[in-house]
Structures are given as structure tokens and as C-alpha cells.
Amino acid sequence: MTNYKTTELGKIDEIINLENGKAFLHDVLELTGCEISVNTVPKGFKVPFNHKHKQNEEVYIVLKGEGIITIDGEPVKVKEGSAVKVLPAASRTIENIGDGHFQFICVQAKTESLEQFGLGDAELC
């Protein structure tokens, strides 16, 4: 049995050609503790609806471009290098306000479920 699984996303710029400009990793990597999506959206793109979650928080990590994540009606401007955590009950939407593609990773995991992290979950072998 193999203790790892890999996938190839291809070039991040080409993710824009996938459905909704998203590559989800949950199924292809058989993730059991979170969902991760890699996203590329075009200039001028805006999600046409707000959404929230029942139990999962999200972390948005901006790789390229500029955007606005509107959280509970408050616009939060983000750019390359920004990271934003959004709690489950918060209403959110996202838009690209830059001159090119807006690329980000979204990590979704059940809030209050992390028991160990970093070196607390590591051991030397």
C-alpha cells in the first residue's frame, strides 16, 4: 500500500479552462480532513451569489492578482500573498478586480476540528 497520492493540475493559468475555473483535490487525492480547490478566474469575474457553510471554515490564499472577498457585506481587498480565514456562518462572495487572472487556493475544513499541527503532529524517523 502506498502512503501518498499525487495528481497533476497542469499549469495554474490553464485551470481557468476547467468548469468554474476550479480544480478540486478532495476526490482525486482522496482527502479525508479537508477540501482544497485551486482557482483561476478571469478579469472582471464576480461570483453572482453569496454562500456560507454549515460547519467548514475556509482559508483563501491569493497566489496572483487582486480581488475582493466580501464577508458579511464587508469588502476585504486581497492581493498576491494575502490569506483570509472565513468562519462557516459568514456570508461570502469573491471577485477579480485586477487587470489579469485572479488565482487563489481555498482550503476548507471543519471548524474546531484541528487537534495537532506543525511540529506537534510530527515525529523524527
N, CA, C and O atoms as CSV, one atom per row, in Angstrom:
chain,resi,resn,atom,element,x,y,z
A,1,MET,N,N,0.853,-1.190,0.000
A,1,MET,CA,C,0.000,0.000,0.000
A,1,MET,C,C,0.895,1.249,0.000
A,1,MET,O,O,1.911,1.290,0.694
A,2,THR,N,N,0.518,2.239,-0.764
A,2,THR,CA,C,1.265,3.486,-0.866
A,2,THR,C,C,0.744,4.491,0.153
A,2,THR,O,O,-0.465,4.629,0.340
A,3,ASN,N,N,1.661,5.187,0.806
A,3,ASN,CA,C,1.297,6.176,1.811
A,3,ASN,C,C,1.172,7.585,1.246
A,3,ASN,O,O,1.230,8.562,1.994
A,4,TYR,N,N,1.003,7.695,-0.043
A,4,TYR,CA,C,0.800,9.010,-0.643
A,4,TYR,C,C,0.014,8.875,-1.943
A,4,TYR,O,O,-0.136,7.780,-2.485
A,5,LYS,N,N,-0.476,9.991,-2.424
A,5,LYS,CA,C,-1.220,10.032,-3.683
A,5,LYS,C,C,-0.864,11.338,-4.362
A,5,LYS,O,O,-0.733,12.364,-3.695
A,6,THR,N,N,-0.707,11.320,-5.659
A,6,THR,CA,C,-0.370,12.535,-6.402
A,6,THR,C,C,-1.385,12.790,-7.506
A,6,THR,O,O,-2.126,11.895,-7.912
A,7,THR,N,N,-1.402,14.001,-7.970
A,7,THR,CA,C,-2.171,14.369,-9.151
A,7,THR,C,C,-1.428,15.490,-9.850
A,7,THR,O,O,-0.582,16.148,-9.245
A,8,GLU,N,N,-1.729,15.707,-11.091
A,8,GLU,CA,C,-1.145,16.806,-11.853
A,8,GLU,C,C,-2.254,17.782,-12.205
A,8,GLU,O,O,-3.219,17.431,-12.884
A,9,LEU,N,N,-2.101,19.006,-11.734
A,9,LEU,CA,C,-3.084,20.035,-12.038
A,9,LEU,C,C,-2.817,20.705,-13.379
A,9,LEU,O,O,-3.709,21.332,-13.951
A,10,GLY,N,N,-1.603,20.577,-13.877
A,10,GLY,CA,C,-1.214,21.310,-15.072
A,10,GLY,C,C,-0.835,22.727,-14.675
A,10,GLY,O,O,-0.642,23.021,-13.495
A,11,LYS,N,N,-0.733,23.588,-15.653
A,11,LYS,CA,C,-0.363,24.976,-15.391
A,11,LYS,C,C,-1.539,25.689,-14.719
A,11,LYS,O,O,-2.688,25.553,-15.139
A,12,ILE,N,N,-1.231,26.443,-13.681
A,12,ILE,CA,C,-2.280,27.138,-12.922
A,12,ILE,C,C,-3.092,28.053,-13.831
A,12,ILE,O,O,-4.307,28.161,-13.668
A,13,ASP,N,N,-2.439,28.714,-14.786
A,13,ASP,CA,C,-3.167,29.593,-15.719
A,13,ASP,C,C,-4.216,28.834,-16.524
A,13,ASP,O,O,-5.207,29.425,-16.951
A,14,GLU,N,N,-4.014,27.531,-16.739
A,14,GLU,CA,C,-4.952,26.750,-17.550
A,14,GLU,C,C,-6.148,26.226,-16.754
A,14,GLU,O,O,-7.090,25.692,-17.338
A,15,ILE,N,N,-6.121,26.372,-15.439
A,15,ILE,CA,C,-7.270,25.959,-14.620
A,15,ILE,C,C,-8.502,26.778,-14.989
A,15,ILE,O,O,-9.633,26.346,-14.763
A,16,ILE,N,N,-8.282,27.952,-15.554
A,16,ILE,CA,C,-9.395,28.796,-15.985
A,16,ILE,C,C,-10.287,28.064,-16.994
A,16,ILE,O,O,-11.463,28.400,-17.131
A,17,ASN,N,N,-9.742,27.070,-17.697
A,17,ASN,CA,C,-10.496,26.324,-18.699
A,17,ASN,C,C,-11.351,25.207,-18.101
A,17,ASN,O,O,-12.176,24.623,-18.803
A,18,LEU,N,N,-11.166,24.908,-16.832
A,18,LEU,CA,C,-11.980,23.890,-16.165
A,18,LEU,C,C,-13.329,24.482,-15.772
A,18,LEU,O,O,-13.508,25.700,-15.784
A,19,GLU,N,N,-14.271,23.620,-15.425
A,19,GLU,CA,C,-15.594,24.089,-15.001
A,19,GLU,C,C,-15.464,25.049,-13.822
A,19,GLU,O,O,-14.885,24.700,-12.793
A,20,ASN,N,N,-15.990,26.232,-13.968
A,20,ASN,CA,C,-15.954,27.292,-12.959
A,20,ASN,C,C,-14.532,27.723,-12.594
A,20,ASN,O,O,-14.338,28.373,-11.568
A,21,GLY,N,N,-13.538,27.376,-13.409
A,21,GLY,CA,C,-12.168,27.795,-13.135
A,21,GLY,C,C,-11.603,27.194,-11.856
A,21,GLY,O,O,-10.771,27.813,-11.192
A,22,LYS,N,N,-12.056,25.972,-11.504
A,22,LYS,CA,C,-11.658,25.348,-10.240
A,22,LYS,C,C,-11.139,23.935,-10.463
A,22,LYS,O,O,-11.677,23.176,-11.269
A,23,ALA,N,N,-10.083,23.600,-9.731
A,23,ALA,CA,C,-9.614,22.219,-9.660
A,23,ALA,C,C,-9.773,21.785,-8.208
A,23,ALA,O,O,-9.075,22.290,-7.329
A,24,PHE,N,N,-10.691,20.848,-7.950
A,24,PHE,CA,C,-10.912,20.330,-6.600
A,24,PHE,C,C,-10.001,19.135,-6.357
A,24,PHE,O,O,-9.806,18.310,-7.250
A,25,LEU,N,N,-9.445,19.038,-5.156
A,25,LEU,CA,C,-8.499,17.976,-4.847
A,25,LEU,C,C,-9.064,16.871,-3.964
A,25,LEU,O,O,-8.438,15.819,-3.830
A,26,HIS,N,N,-10.231,17.080,-3.358
A,26,HIS,CA,C,-10.800,16.096,-2.430
A,26,HIS,C,C,-10.894,14.709,-3.049
A,26,HIS,O,O,-10.387,13.743,-2.479
A,27,ASP,N,N,-11.526,14.601,-4.191
A,27,ASP,CA,C,-11.741,13.288,-4.798
A,27,ASP,C,C,-10.459,12.714,-5.398
A,27,ASP,O,O,-10.142,11.546,-5.174
A,28,VAL,N,N,-9.715,13.526,-6.161
A,28,VAL,CA,C,-8.543,12.983,-6.862
A,28,VAL,C,C,-7.424,12.562,-5.911
A,28,VAL,O,O,-6.665,11.643,-6.219
A,29,LEU,N,N,-7.317,13.225,-4.759
A,29,LEU,CA,C,-6.298,12.845,-3.779
A,29,LEU,C,C,-6.863,12.031,-2.624
A,29,LEU,O,O,-6.128,11.633,-1.720
A,30,GLU,N,N,-8.184,11.781,-2.654
A,30,GLU,CA,C,-8.868,11.037,-1.592
A,30,GLU,C,C,-8.591,11.667,-0.230
A,30,GLU,O,O,-8.213,10.978,0.717
A,31,LEU,N,N,-8.783,12.984,-0.144
A,31,LEU,CA,C,-8.559,13.707,1.108
A,31,LEU,C,C,-9.600,13.311,2.140
A,31,LEU,O,O,-10.756,13.070,1.794
A,32,THR,N,N,-9.203,13.241,3.404
A,32,THR,CA,C,-10.123,12.850,4.469
A,32,THR,C,C,-10.294,13.915,5.546
A,32,THR,O,O,-11.134,13.763,6.433
A,33,GLY,N,N,-9.511,14.990,5.483
A,33,GLY,CA,C,-9.596,16.006,6.529
A,33,GLY,C,C,-9.932,17.399,6.036
A,33,GLY,O,O,-10.158,18.307,6.836
A,34,CYS,N,N,-9.966,17.577,4.711
A,34,CYS,CA,C,-10.245,18.902,4.183
A,34,CYS,C,C,-10.595,18.809,2.703
A,34,CYS,O,O,-10.445,17.755,2.085
A,35,GLU,N,N,-11.054,19.905,2.150
A,35,GLU,CA,C,-11.224,20.080,0.710
A,35,GLU,C,C,-10.310,21.214,0.310
A,35,GLU,O,O,-10.211,22.209,1.029
A,36,ILE,N,N,-9.648,21.089,-0.806
A,36,ILE,CA,C,-8.784,22.141,-1.331
A,36,ILE,C,C,-9.169,22.363,-2.777
A,36,ILE,O,O,-9.331,21.412,-3.541
A,37,SER,N,N,-9.316,23.626,-3.150
A,37,SER,CA,C,-9.518,23.946,-4.557
A,37,SER,C,C,-8.478,24.961,-4.988
A,37,SER,O,O,-8.106,25.857,-4.230
A,38,VAL,N,N,-8.013,24.805,-6.224
A,38,VAL,CA,C,-7.108,25.753,-6.850
A,38,VAL,C,C,-7.940,26.458,-7.904
A,38,VAL,O,O,-8.579,25.813,-8.736
A,39,ASN,N,N,-7.933,27.803,-7.867
A,39,ASN,CA,C,-8.869,28.592,-8.656
A,39,ASN,C,C,-8.164,29.633,-9.516
A,39,ASN,O,O,-7.224,30.286,-9.065
A,40,THR,N,N,-8.620,29.782,-10.748
A,40,THR,CA,C,-8.172,30.856,-11.628
A,40,THR,C,C,-9.410,31.451,-12.277
A,40,THR,O,O,-10.158,30.754,-12.962
A,41,VAL,N,N,-9.622,32.747,-12.058
A,41,VAL,CA,C,-10.793,33.405,-12.637
A,41,VAL,C,C,-10.349,34.596,-13.484
A,41,VAL,O,O,-9.337,35.230,-13.183
A,42,PRO,N,N,-11.098,34.901,-14.538
A,42,PRO,CA,C,-10.689,35.959,-15.455
A,42,PRO,C,C,-10.937,37.363,-14.915
A,42,PRO,O,O,-11.677,37.564,-13.953
A,43,LYS,N,N,-10.302,38.307,-15.557
A,43,LYS,CA,C,-10.512,39.730,-15.258
A,43,LYS,C,C,-12.005,40.030,-15.292
A,43,LYS,O,O,-12.710,39.603,-16.207
A,44,GLY,N,N,-12.482,40.766,-14.292
A,44,GLY,CA,C,-13.887,41.162,-14.245
A,44,GLY,C,C,-14.837,40.127,-13.666
A,44,GLY,O,O,-16.021,40.418,-13.497
A,45,PHE,N,N,-14.356,38.931,-13.356
A,45,PHE,CA,C,-15.209,37.867,-12.829
A,45,PHE,C,C,-15.703,38.209,-11.434
A,45,PHE,O,O,-14.949,38.720,-10.606
A,46,LYS,N,N,-16.980,37.924,-11.178
A,46,LYS,CA,C,-17.553,38.053,-9.842
A,46,LYS,C,C,-18.519,36.901,-9.633
A,46,LYS,O,O,-19.380,36.645,-10.474
A,47,VAL,N,N,-18.375,36.202,-8.506
A,47,VAL,CA,C,-19.332,35.145,-8.176
A,47,VAL,C,C,-20.697,35.817,-8.021
A,47,VAL,O,O,-20.824,36.769,-7.250
A,48,PRO,N,N,-21.725,35.342,-8.740
A,48,PRO,CA,C,-23.021,36.041,-8.743
A,48,PRO,C,C,-23.919,35.748,-7.537
A,48,PRO,O,O,-25.106,36.072,-7.557
A,49,PHE,N,N,-23.369,35.150,-6.508
A,49,PHE,CA,C,-24.167,34.824,-5.325
A,49,PHE,C,C,-23.262,34.819,-4.103
A,49,PHE,O,O,-22.041,34.728,-4.228
A,50,ASN,N,N,-23.861,34.917,-2.927
A,50,ASN,CA,C,-23.163,34.729,-1.656
A,50,ASN,C,C,-23.385,33.288,-1.210
A,50,ASN,O,O,-24.365,32.653,-1.598
A,51,HIS,N,N,-22.469,32.782,-0.395
A,51,HIS,CA,C,-22.681,31.464,0.197
A,51,HIS,C,C,-22.051,31.439,1.582
A,51,HIS,O,O,-21.215,32.279,1.913
A,52,LYS,N,N,-22.458,30.477,2.376
A,52,LYS,CA,C,-21.854,30.216,3.681
A,52,LYS,C,C,-21.827,28.710,3.858
A,52,LYS,O,O,-22.333,27.971,3.014
A,53,HIS,N,N,-21.245,28.261,4.941
A,53,HIS,CA,C,-21.124,26.823,5.171
A,53,HIS,C,C,-21.806,26.424,6.472
A,53,HIS,O,O,-22.027,27.258,7.351
A,54,LYS,N,N,-22.134,25.148,6.585
A,54,LYS,CA,C,-22.770,24.638,7.791
A,54,LYS,C,C,-21.744,24.390,8.889
A,54,LYS,O,O,-22.012,24.669,10.058
A,55,GLN,N,N,-20.558,23.864,8.527
A,55,GLN,CA,C,-19.571,23.555,9.559
A,55,GLN,C,C,-18.124,23.808,9.155
A,55,GLN,O,O,-17.230,23.673,9.991
A,56,ASN,N,N,-17.868,24.165,7.919
A,56,ASN,CA,C,-16.486,24.317,7.459
A,56,ASN,C,C,-16.044,25.768,7.363
A,56,ASN,O,O,-16.746,26.612,6.805
A,57,GLU,N,N,-14.857,26.049,7.923
A,57,GLU,CA,C,-14.223,27.336,7.698
A,57,GLU,C,C,-13.436,27.239,6.396
A,57,GLU,O,O,-13.078,26.147,5.955
A,58,GLU,N,N,-13.171,28.391,5.789
A,58,GLU,CA,C,-12.373,28.430,4.569
A,58,GLU,C,C,-11.191,29.365,4.775
A,58,GLU,O,O,-11.287,30.369,5.481
A,59,VAL,N,N,-10.077,29.017,4.145
A,59,VAL,CA,C,-8.921,29.896,4.089
A,59,VAL,C,C,-8.626,30.132,2.618
A,59,VAL,O,O,-8.411,29.192,1.852
A,60,TYR,N,N,-8.620,31.398,2.237
A,60,TYR,CA,C,-8.278,31.798,0.875
A,60,TYR,C,C,-6.829,32.283,0.877
A,60,TYR,O,O,-6.464,33.151,1.670
A,61,ILE,N,N,-6.007,31.725,-0.004
A,61,ILE,CA,C,-4.608,32.110,-0.137
A,61,ILE,C,C,-4.418,32.617,-1.561
A,61,ILE,O,O,-4.539,31.852,-2.518
A,62,VAL,N,N,-4.122,33.906,-1.702
A,62,VAL,CA,C,-4.034,34.521,-3.025
A,62,VAL,C,C,-2.634,34.300,-3.595
A,62,VAL,O,O,-1.628,34.639,-2.970
A,63,LEU,N,N,-2.596,33.722,-4.797
A,63,LEU,CA,C,-1.347,33.436,-5.482
A,63,LEU,C,C,-0.966,34.522,-6.482
A,63,LEU,O,O,0.214,34.811,-6.678
A,64,LYS,N,N,-1.973,35.118,-7.112
A,64,LYS,CA,C,-1.715,36.083,-8.175
A,64,LYS,C,C,-2.946,36.962,-8.360
A,64,LYS,O,O,-4.080,36.495,-8.252
A,65,GLY,N,N,-2.707,38.238,-8.638
A,65,GLY,CA,C,-3.803,39.148,-8.947
A,65,GLY,C,C,-4.339,39.872,-7.729
A,65,GLY,O,O,-3.757,39.848,-6.645
A,66,GLU,N,N,-5.480,40.520,-7.954
A,66,GLU,CA,C,-6.152,41.291,-6.903
A,66,GLU,C,C,-7.631,40.951,-6.906
A,66,GLU,O,O,-8.226,40.699,-7.954
A,67,GLY,N,N,-8.212,40.950,-5.720
A,67,GLY,CA,C,-9.627,40.663,-5.631
A,67,GLY,C,C,-10.255,41.289,-4.411
A,67,GLY,O,O,-9.592,41.925,-3.592
A,68,ILE,N,N,-11.544,41.090,-4.317
A,68,ILE,CA,C,-12.294,41.475,-3.127
A,68,ILE,C,C,-13.073,40.261,-2.673
A,68,ILE,O,O,-13.813,39.655,-3.449
A,69,ILE,N,N,-12.901,39.911,-1.405
A,69,ILE,CA,C,-13.745,38.898,-0.778
A,69,ILE,C,C,-14.699,39.677,0.110
A,69,ILE,O,O,-14.278,40.312,1.077
A,70,THR,N,N,-15.966,39.631,-0.213
A,70,THR,CA,C,-16.953,40.337,0.593
A,70,THR,C,C,-17.487,39.366,1.630
A,70,THR,O,O,-18.070,38.334,1.298
A,71,ILE,N,N,-17.274,39.719,2.913
A,71,ILE,CA,C,-17.634,38.848,4.032
A,71,ILE,C,C,-18.657,39.573,4.891
A,71,ILE,O,O,-18.370,40.632,5.449
A,72,ASP,N,N,-19.859,38.999,4.997
A,72,ASP,CA,C,-20.959,39.627,5.738
A,72,ASP,C,C,-21.137,41.083,5.318
A,72,ASP,O,O,-21.350,41.959,6.156
A,73,GLY,N,N,-21.048,41.329,4.014
A,73,GLY,CA,C,-21.261,42.669,3.465
A,73,GLY,C,C,-20.044,43.585,3.512
A,73,GLY,O,O,-20.092,44.693,2.977
A,74,GLU,N,N,-18.950,43.147,4.142
A,74,GLU,CA,C,-17.749,43.974,4.250
A,74,GLU,C,C,-16.730,43.567,3.188
A,74,GLU,O,O,-16.258,42.430,3.196
A,75,PRO,N,N,-16.382,44.475,2.274
A,75,PRO,CA,C,-15.386,44.136,1.256
A,75,PRO,C,C,-13.979,44.096,1.850
A,75,PRO,O,O,-13.546,45.040,2.511
A,76,VAL,N,N,-13.275,42.996,1.607
A,76,VAL,CA,C,-11.904,42.828,2.073
A,76,VAL,C,C,-11.025,42.707,0.828
A,76,VAL,O,O,-11.102,41.715,0.104
A,77,LYS,N,N,-10.197,43.711,0.583
A,77,LYS,CA,C,-9.327,43.711,-0.588
A,77,LYS,C,C,-8.153,42.770,-0.334
A,77,LYS,O,O,-7.529,42.808,0.727
A,78,VAL,N,N,-7.860,41.918,-1.333
A,78,VAL,CA,C,-6.771,40.953,-1.221
A,78,VAL,C,C,-5.897,41.027,-2.465
A,78,VAL,O,O,-6.336,41.448,-3.535
A,79,LYS,N,N,-4.645,40.607,-2.293
A,79,LYS,CA,C,-3.693,40.592,-3.407
A,79,LYS,C,C,-2.726,39.440,-3.201
A,79,LYS,O,O,-2.797,38.733,-2.196
A,80,GLU,N,N,-1.825,39.250,-4.151
A,80,GLU,CA,C,-0.837,38.194,-4.051
A,80,GLU,C,C,-0.191,38.197,-2.667
A,80,GLU,O,O,0.323,39.220,-2.216
A,81,GLY,N,N,-0.222,37.052,-2.004
A,81,GLY,CA,C,0.350,36.936,-0.663
A,81,GLY,C,C,-0.660,37.093,0.462
A,81,GLY,O,O,-0.331,36.821,1.617
A,82,SER,N,N,-1.881,37.524,0.158
A,82,SER,CA,C,-2.914,37.658,1.201
A,82,SER,C,C,-3.468,36.288,1.576
A,82,SER,O,O,-3.560,35.391,0.738
A,83,ALA,N,N,-3.835,36.140,2.849
A,83,ALA,CA,C,-4.530,34.945,3.332
A,83,ALA,C,C,-5.672,35.407,4.219
A,83,ALA,O,O,-5.484,36.261,5.085
A,84,VAL,N,N,-6.859,34.842,4.006
A,84,VAL,CA,C,-8.049,35.254,4.751
A,84,VAL,C,C,-8.790,34.015,5.232
A,84,VAL,O,O,-9.089,33.121,4.439
A,85,LYS,N,N,-9.089,33.957,6.531
A,85,LYS,CA,C,-9.918,32.880,7.089
A,85,LYS,C,C,-11.343,33.403,7.202
A,85,LYS,O,O,-11.572,34.522,7.660
A,86,VAL,N,N,-12.304,32.574,6.775
A,86,VAL,CA,C,-13.716,32.935,6.863
A,86,VAL,C,C,-14.436,31.832,7.629
A,86,VAL,O,O,-14.393,30.665,7.238
A,87,LEU,N,N,-15.095,32.204,8.720
A,87,LEU,CA,C,-15.821,31.231,9.531
A,87,LEU,C,C,-17.081,30.745,8.813
A,87,LEU,O,O,-17.587,31.434,7.927
A,88,PRO,N,N,-17.593,29.569,9.183
A,88,PRO,CA,C,-18.710,28.969,8.464
A,88,PRO,C,C,-19.942,29.862,8.316
A,88,PRO,O,O,-20.513,29.937,7.228
A,89,ALA,N,N,-20.357,30.528,9.370
A,89,ALA,CA,C,-21.612,31.283,9.340
A,89,ALA,C,C,-21.538,32.577,8.536
A,89,ALA,O,O,-22.568,33.194,8.267
A,90,ALA,N,N,-20.334,32.994,8.149
A,90,ALA,CA,C,-20.187,34.250,7.409
A,90,ALA,C,C,-20.603,34.064,5.957
A,90,ALA,O,O,-20.228,33.089,5.305
A,91,SER,N,N,-21.379,35.012,5.469
A,91,SER,CA,C,-21.760,35.048,4.066
A,91,SER,C,C,-20.585,35.611,3.279
A,91,SER,O,O,-19.983,36.604,3.687
A,92,ARG,N,N,-20.253,34.975,2.140
A,92,ARG,CA,C,-19.090,35.437,1.386
A,92,ARG,C,C,-19.307,35.330,-0.116
A,92,ARG,O,O,-20.082,34.504,-0.598
A,93,THR,N,N,-18.600,36.188,-0.837
A,93,THR,CA,C,-18.507,36.121,-2.287
A,93,THR,C,C,-17.152,36.683,-2.673
A,93,THR,O,O,-16.490,37.326,-1.858
A,94,ILE,N,N,-16.738,36.449,-3.901
A,94,ILE,CA,C,-15.398,36.843,-4.319
A,94,ILE,C,C,-15.443,37.420,-5.729
A,94,ILE,O,O,-16.251,37.002,-6.558
A,95,GLU,N,N,-14.559,38.390,-5.990
A,95,GLU,CA,C,-14.490,38.966,-7.331
A,95,GLU,C,C,-13.057,39.347,-7.681
A,95,GLU,O,O,-12.235,39.627,-6.809
A,96,ASN,N,N,-12.786,39.350,-8.971
A,96,ASN,CA,C,-11.481,39.738,-9.501
A,96,ASN,C,C,-11.547,41.218,-9.857
A,96,ASN,O,O,-12.359,41.616,-10.692
A,97,ILE,N,N,-10.703,42.035,-9.235
A,97,ILE,CA,C,-10.677,43.468,-9.540
A,97,ILE,C,C,-9.370,43.871,-10.211
A,97,ILE,O,O,-9.127,45.058,-10.428
A,98,GLY,N,N,-8.526,42.896,-10.541
A,98,GLY,CA,C,-7.233,43.188,-11.150
A,98,GLY,C,C,-7.303,43.263,-12.663
A,98,GLY,O,O,-8.373,43.157,-13.264
A,99,ASP,N,N,-6.142,43.447,-13.260
A,99,ASP,CA,C,-6.036,43.574,-14.714
A,99,ASP,C,C,-5.842,42.242,-15.423
A,99,ASP,O,O,-5.881,42.189,-16.652
A,100,GLY,N,N,-5.635,41.176,-14.681
A,100,GLY,CA,C,-5.423,39.858,-15.282
A,100,GLY,C,C,-6.145,38.797,-14.498
A,100,GLY,O,O,-7.107,39.079,-13.784
A,101,HIS,N,N,-5.671,37.553,-14.634
A,101,HIS,CA,C,-6.275,36.443,-13.901
A,101,HIS,C,C,-6.085,36.623,-12.394
A,101,HIS,O,O,-5.086,37.178,-11.938
A,102,PHE,N,N,-7.062,36.143,-11.644
A,102,PHE,CA,C,-7.017,36.128,-10.182
A,102,PHE,C,C,-6.901,34.665,-9.779
A,102,PHE,O,O,-7.786,33.862,-10.077
A,103,GLN,N,N,-5.808,34.319,-9.101
A,103,GLN,CA,C,-5.549,32.932,-8.748
A,103,GLN,C,C,-5.448,32.784,-7.244
A,103,GLN,O,O,-4.773,33.563,-6.571
A,104,PHE,N,N,-6.127,31.772,-6.727
A,104,PHE,CA,C,-6.092,31.541,-5.286
A,104,PHE,C,C,-6.347,30.082,-4.977
A,104,PHE,O,O,-6.911,29.340,-5.781
A,105,ILE,N,N,-5.913,29.693,-3.789
A,105,ILE,CA,C,-6.201,28.371,-3.252
A,105,ILE,C,C,-7.217,28.565,-2.137
A,105,ILE,O,O,-7.105,29.500,-1.344
A,106,CYS,N,N,-8.198,27.691,-2.079
A,106,CYS,CA,C,-9.176,27.719,-0.993
A,106,CYS,C,C,-9.103,26.381,-0.264
A,106,CYS,O,O,-9.285,25.321,-0.863
A,107,VAL,N,N,-8.832,26.448,1.049
A,107,VAL,CA,C,-8.776,25.260,1.893
A,107,VAL,C,C,-10.007,25.296,2.791
A,107,VAL,O,O,-10.277,26.299,3.452
A,108,GLN,N,N,-10.744,24.202,2.808
A,108,GLN,CA,C,-11.983,24.116,3.579
A,108,GLN,C,C,-11.867,22.949,4.551
A,108,GLN,O,O,-11.582,21.822,4.145
A,109,ALA,N,N,-12.088,23.220,5.836
A,109,ALA,CA,C,-12.013,22.168,6.859
A,109,ALA,C,C,-13.006,22.472,7.973
A,109,ALA,O,O,-13.377,23.624,8.197
A,110,LYS,N,N,-13.422,21.434,8.657
A,110,LYS,CA,C,-14.380,21.600,9.753
A,110,LYS,C,C,-13.778,22.471,10.849
A,110,LYS,O,O,-12.681,22.200,11.337
A,111,THR,N,N,-14.496,23.507,11.226
A,111,THR,CA,C,-14.017,24.410,12.264
A,111,THR,C,C,-13.891,23.671,13.595
A,111,THR,O,O,-14.673,22.765,13.884
A,112,GLU,N,N,-12.907,24.061,14.399
A,112,GLU,CA,C,-12.644,23.495,15.719
A,112,GLU,C,C,-12.266,22.009,15.684
A,112,GLU,O,O,-12.373,21.328,16.704
A,113,SER,N,N,-11.824,21.490,14.520
A,113,SER,CA,C,-11.502,20.063,14.441
A,113,SER,C,C,-10.009,19.766,14.491
A,113,SER,O,O,-9.627,18.610,14.673
A,114,LEU,N,N,-9.160,20.763,14.335
A,114,LEU,CA,C,-7.722,20.534,14.308
A,114,LEU,C,C,-7.208,20.251,15.715
A,114,LEU,O,O,-7.313,21.091,16.609
A,115,GLU,N,N,-6.657,19.070,15.894
A,115,GLU,CA,C,-6.150,18.679,17.215
A,115,GLU,C,C,-4.643,18.859,17.328
A,115,GLU,O,O,-4.135,19.146,18.412
A,116,GLN,N,N,-3.929,18.696,16.232
A,116,GLN,CA,C,-2.479,18.853,16.230
A,116,GLN,C,C,-2.076,19.560,14.947
A,116,GLN,O,O,-2.781,19.486,13.941
A,117,PHE,N,N,-0.934,20.250,14.986
A,117,PHE,CA,C,-0.461,20.924,13.774
A,117,PHE,C,C,1.035,21.173,13.912
A,117,PHE,O,O,1.592,21.096,15.007
A,118,GLY,N,N,1.665,21.467,12.807
A,118,GLY,CA,C,3.093,21.753,12.808
A,118,GLY,C,C,3.896,20.643,13.464
A,118,GLY,O,O,3.630,19.462,13.237
A,119,LEU,N,N,4.875,21.014,14.273
A,119,LEU,CA,C,5.742,20.028,14.929
A,119,LEU,C,C,5.006,19.220,15.990
A,119,LEU,O,O,5.483,18.159,16.393
A,120,GLY,N,N,3.853,19.701,16.451
A,120,GLY,CA,C,3.074,18.949,17.425
A,120,GLY,C,C,2.508,17.666,16.835
A,120,GLY,O,O,2.106,16.765,17.572
A,121,ASP,N,N,2.474,17.581,15.513
A,121,ASP,CA,C,1.961,16.402,14.833
A,121,ASP,C,C,3.086,15.673,14.082
A,121,ASP,O,O,2.821,14.889,13.170
A,122,ALA,N,N,4.317,15.930,14.464
A,122,ALA,CA,C,5.458,15.333,13.765
A,122,ALA,C,C,6.293,14.492,14.723
A,122,ALA,O,O,6.284,14.697,15.937
A,123,GLU,N,N,7.004,13.551,14.145
A,123,GLU,CA,C,7.986,12.788,14.902
A,123,GLU,C,C,9.141,12.475,13.958
A,123,GLU,O,O,8.938,12.244,12.766
A,124,LEU,N,N,10.338,12.471,14.496
A,124,LEU,CA,C,11.515,12.151,13.701
A,124,LEU,C,C,11.540,10.662,13.397
A,124,LEU,O,O,11.194,9.847,14.252
A,125,CYS,N,N,11.944,10.306,12.194
A,125,CYS,CA,C,12.007,8.898,11.795
A,125,CYS,C,C,13.431,8.527,11.401
A,125,CYS,O,O,13.691,7.382,11.033
